[in-house]
Amino acid sequence: MTEIPLGMPQLPAPDYPAEVRARLEEDAKAIIARYPGSRSALLPMLHLVQSEEGHVTRTGMRFCADMLGLTTAEVTAVATFYTMYRRKASGDYQVGVCTNTLCAVMGGDAIFEQLKEHLGVGNDGPDMTTADGKITLEHIECNAACDYAPVVMVNWEFFDNQTPESATKMVDDLIEGRPVSPTRGAPLCTFKETARILAGFPDEREGAVEASGGAGPASLVGLRLAKGETRPPTRIVHPRGEATSEEGE
């Protein structure tokens, strides 16, 4: 029988430098104070440590455990469950291409393949990030914007109705530092800055809060119909095929 070497046990994670830990502790205390139970602060705390290093490191998980009175195993279980927490170093801009059914058939698969070839990256591990550290490319199961398919997200901001050509131009602009504006929502910032905002700290960029928003016009048509604010532009088939005198109005 072949023996499998067990190797040396992993050493405890190193701590942050003193000045970094002091700054993070101040922020962590502000986060924890929002919750009646400290362990409820774990999700924003993980965003906080992610904003420091660009991904959730063993040091970051140790910090969360210390501040919240949890074990590192409990923190690791949460950090590895949610895909929004990165476990490896990644780029300034997380470019997620939806490859779920609707986006895929509308062109999402073609966009993803084009970006992989154009950027020279893969879809697993360190190969997901460009050599200059600017772009991390990944496929997303759903960007929750099916009415704008195919959709690409950059640091969780929407780029709707994309094509391989428009997505390629967008990543080139990001790499070259040219201005890039989402289809809707707040202006782009780096992934670290986005993580800090997700931790619950205000976005202090001028006009960013006012620019942020939710659904676009295509998403709101059903709500407007339900409120009687607009009439349906096409024929509606009623239950059991019963027609209405308002058809086509």
C-alpha positions as CSV (number, residue, x, y, z in Angstrom):
1,M,0.0,0.0,0.0
2,T,1.3,3.4,-1.0
3,E,2.0,5.7,2.0
4,I,0.7,9.3,1.6
5,P,3.0,11.8,3.4
6,L,1.0,14.1,5.7
7,G,3.6,16.9,5.7
8,M,4.0,19.6,8.3
9,P,0.9,21.2,9.8
10,Q,0.1,24.7,8.6
11,L,1.5,27.4,10.9
12,P,-0.9,30.0,12.4
13,A,-1.6,33.0,10.1
14,P,0.6,36.0,10.7
15,D,-1.0,39.1,12.2
16,Y,-1.3,42.4,10.4
17,P,1.4,45.0,11.0
18,A,0.6,47.0,14.2
19,E,-0.5,50.2,12.3
20,V,-2.7,48.2,9.9
21,R,-4.3,46.3,12.8
22,A,-5.0,49.4,14.8
23,R,-6.8,51.0,11.8
24,L,-8.8,47.9,11.0
25,E,-9.8,47.5,14.7
26,E,-11.3,51.0,14.6
27,D,-13.3,50.1,11.5
28,A,-14.3,46.7,12.9
29,K,-15.6,48.2,16.1
30,A,-17.8,50.6,14.0
31,I,-19.2,47.6,12.1
32,I,-19.8,45.4,15.2
33,A,-21.7,48.3,16.9
34,R,-24.4,48.1,14.3
35,Y,-25.5,44.6,15.4
36,P,-27.1,43.3,18.6
37,G,-24.9,40.2,18.4
38,S,-21.3,40.5,17.3
39,R,-21.2,37.4,15.1
40,S,-23.8,39.0,12.9
41,A,-21.1,41.4,11.7
42,L,-19.0,38.6,10.0
43,L,-20.2,39.3,6.5
44,P,-19.3,43.0,6.4
45,M,-16.1,42.2,8.4
46,L,-15.0,39.9,5.6
47,H,-15.6,42.7,3.1
48,L,-13.5,45.0,5.4
49,V,-10.5,42.7,5.4
50,Q,-10.9,42.1,1.6
51,S,-10.7,45.8,1.1
52,E,-7.3,45.8,2.8
53,E,-5.6,43.1,0.7
54,G,-7.9,42.6,-2.3
55,H,-8.9,39.1,-1.1
56,V,-9.7,37.3,2.1
57,T,-6.4,36.0,3.5
58,R,-5.7,33.7,6.4
59,T,-4.6,36.8,8.3
60,G,-7.9,38.5,7.5
61,M,-9.8,35.5,8.7
62,R,-7.8,35.4,11.9
63,F,-8.5,39.1,12.5
64,C,-12.3,38.5,12.0
65,A,-12.2,35.6,14.4
66,D,-10.3,37.6,17.1
67,M,-12.7,40.5,16.8
68,L,-15.9,38.5,16.9
69,G,-14.9,35.8,19.3
70,L,-15.2,33.0,16.7
71,T,-12.9,30.2,15.7
72,T,-11.0,30.5,12.5
73,A,-12.9,27.4,11.3
74,E,-16.2,29.3,11.7
75,V,-14.9,32.2,9.7
76,T,-13.4,30.0,7.0
77,A,-16.7,28.2,6.6
78,V,-18.4,31.5,5.7
79,A,-15.6,32.9,3.7
80,T,-15.5,29.8,1.5
81,F,-19.3,29.6,1.1
82,Y,-19.8,32.9,-0.7
83,T,-18.2,33.6,-4.0
84,M,-18.1,37.3,-3.4
85,Y,-15.2,36.7,-1.1
86,R,-12.0,36.1,-3.0
87,R,-9.6,33.5,-1.6
88,K,-6.7,34.4,-4.0
89,A,-5.1,37.6,-5.1
90,S,-7.1,39.2,-7.9
91,G,-7.3,42.3,-10.1
92,D,-8.4,45.8,-9.6
93,Y,-11.4,45.1,-11.7
94,Q,-13.5,41.9,-11.4
95,V,-15.1,41.3,-14.8
96,G,-17.9,38.8,-14.5
97,V,-19.7,37.6,-17.6
98,C,-23.1,35.9,-17.1
99,T,-23.1,32.5,-18.8
100,N,-26.5,31.4,-17.5
101,T,-29.1,30.3,-20.0
102,L,-30.6,33.5,-21.3
103,C,-27.4,35.5,-21.3
104,A,-25.6,32.5,-22.9
105,V,-28.0,32.2,-25.8
106,M,-28.0,36.0,-26.3
107,G,-24.2,36.1,-26.6
108,G,-22.7,35.6,-23.1
109,D,-20.8,32.5,-24.1
110,A,-19.3,34.3,-27.1
111,I,-18.4,37.3,-24.9
112,F,-16.6,35.1,-22.4
113,E,-14.6,33.2,-24.9
114,Q,-13.6,36.4,-26.7
115,L,-12.4,38.0,-23.4
116,K,-10.5,34.9,-22.4
117,E,-8.6,34.9,-25.7
118,H,-8.2,38.7,-25.8
119,L,-6.8,38.9,-22.2
120,G,-4.9,35.7,-22.3
121,V,-6.5,34.4,-19.1
122,G,-8.4,31.2,-18.0
123,N,-11.2,30.7,-15.6
124,D,-9.5,29.1,-12.6
125,G,-6.9,30.1,-10.0
126,P,-4.2,32.6,-10.7
127,D,-4.8,32.2,-14.5
128,M,-8.0,34.3,-14.1
129,T,-6.0,37.5,-13.7
130,T,-4.0,39.5,-16.3
131,A,-0.2,39.8,-15.7
132,D,-0.5,43.5,-14.9
133,G,-3.0,42.8,-12.1
134,K,-5.7,44.9,-13.7
135,I,-8.4,42.4,-14.7
136,T,-9.8,39.2,-13.2
137,L,-12.2,37.4,-15.5
138,E,-14.8,34.9,-14.4
139,H,-18.0,33.5,-15.6
140,I,-21.1,34.2,-13.4
141,E,-24.1,32.0,-13.2
142,C,-26.5,34.9,-13.0
143,N,-26.1,38.7,-12.8
144,A,-29.8,39.1,-12.0
145,A,-30.4,41.3,-15.0
146,C,-32.0,39.0,-17.5
147,D,-34.0,41.7,-19.2
148,Y,-30.7,43.3,-20.3
149,A,-29.0,40.1,-21.6
150,P,-26.2,39.6,-22.2
151,V,-24.8,41.3,-19.1
152,V,-21.3,41.8,-17.8
153,M,-20.6,43.2,-14.3
154,V,-17.4,45.0,-13.3
155,N,-17.0,45.3,-9.5
156,W,-20.7,44.6,-9.3
157,E,-21.7,47.5,-11.5
158,F,-23.9,46.6,-14.6
159,F,-22.8,46.7,-18.2
160,D,-26.0,45.8,-20.1
161,N,-26.7,44.5,-23.6
162,Q,-23.0,43.7,-24.3
163,T,-21.4,42.3,-27.4
164,P,-17.9,40.7,-27.8
165,E,-16.8,44.0,-29.3
166,S,-18.2,46.3,-26.6
167,A,-16.9,44.1,-23.8
168,T,-13.4,43.9,-25.4
169,K,-13.3,47.7,-25.7
170,M,-14.4,48.0,-22.1
171,V,-11.6,45.9,-20.7
172,D,-9.1,47.6,-22.9
173,D,-10.2,51.0,-21.5
174,L,-9.9,49.7,-18.0
175,I,-6.4,48.4,-18.6
176,E,-5.3,51.7,-20.2
177,G,-6.9,53.8,-17.4
178,R,-9.5,55.4,-19.7
179,P,-12.9,56.4,-18.2
180,V,-15.4,53.6,-18.2
181,S,-19.1,54.2,-17.2
182,P,-21.6,51.5,-16.2
183,T,-24.9,51.3,-18.1
184,R,-26.5,52.2,-14.8
185,G,-25.4,52.7,-11.2
186,A,-22.5,54.4,-9.5
187,P,-19.2,55.2,-11.3
188,L,-16.6,52.4,-11.2
189,C,-14.0,52.2,-8.4
190,T,-11.4,49.6,-7.7
191,F,-12.3,46.2,-6.2
192,K,-10.7,47.2,-2.8
193,E,-12.7,50.4,-2.8
194,T,-15.9,48.4,-3.7
195,A,-15.2,46.0,-0.8
196,R,-15.0,48.8,1.7
197,I,-18.3,50.2,0.5
198,L,-19.9,46.7,0.8
199,A,-18.5,46.6,4.4
200,G,-20.9,49.5,5.1
201,F,-18.7,52.6,4.9
202,P,-20.0,55.5,2.9
203,D,-19.0,56.1,-0.7
204,E,-17.5,59.6,-0.4
205,R,-16.9,60.2,-4.1
206,E,-18.7,63.2,-5.4
207,G,-22.0,62.3,-7.0
208,A,-21.5,58.5,-6.5
209,V,-24.4,58.0,-4.2
210,E,-26.8,60.0,-6.4
211,A,-25.7,58.0,-9.4
212,S,-26.3,54.7,-7.8
213,G,-29.7,53.1,-8.4
214,G,-31.6,49.9,-9.0
215,A,-33.6,48.7,-11.9
216,G,-33.6,50.2,-15.3
217,P,-36.7,50.9,-17.4
218,A,-37.0,47.4,-18.9
219,S,-37.1,45.9,-15.3
220,L,-39.9,48.3,-14.3
221,V,-42.4,47.7,-17.1
222,G,-44.3,45.0,-15.1
223,L,-44.5,47.2,-12.0
224,R,-45.8,50.1,-14.1
225,L,-48.4,47.9,-15.6
226,A,-49.5,46.6,-12.2
227,K,-49.9,50.2,-11.0
228,G,-51.9,51.1,-14.1
229,E,-49.4,53.7,-15.1
230,T,-49.2,52.4,-18.7
231,R,-51.3,50.2,-21.0
232,P,-49.8,47.0,-22.4
233,P,-48.5,47.6,-26.0
234,T,-49.4,44.1,-27.2
235,R,-52.4,41.8,-27.0
236,I,-52.9,40.0,-23.6
237,V,-54.5,36.5,-23.6
238,H,-56.7,36.3,-20.5
239,P,-57.5,33.2,-18.5
240,R,-59.5,30.6,-20.5
241,G,-59.0,32.6,-23.7
242,E,-61.5,35.3,-22.7
243,A,-60.9,38.5,-24.6
244,T,-61.2,42.0,-23.3
245,S,-62.5,45.1,-25.0
246,E,-59.2,46.8,-24.2
247,E,-57.1,44.5,-26.4
248,G,-54.5,46.4,-28.4
249,E,-55.2,49.7,-26.7
